[in-house]
Amino acid sequence: MNTSAHEIAAEIQRRRIEKNMEMAELAKRCDVNVVTLYRIERGGGLPAVWLFARIVKALRWDASDAMEMAARTRSGKERRQR
């Protein structure tokens, strides 16, 4: 089963909200602009590997679970839109 950028976005947002973390706080912890996270959380594209790793760490998301989900993402159109 493939995972879409929208499913990853929803999972990032769910975990951020579960931690009672504002988007601005996550952006600060990841050292990126809040607009970048907004775009990702809205399904506007997949984060780069380095950014995904920072998000995973900031949200204390089990790395193996996160990478397994990311590995199931569709390639093709969604990746070309970045």
Helices and strands as residue ranges (DSSP letters): H 5-18, H 23-30, H 34-41, H 49-58, H 63-71, H 77-80
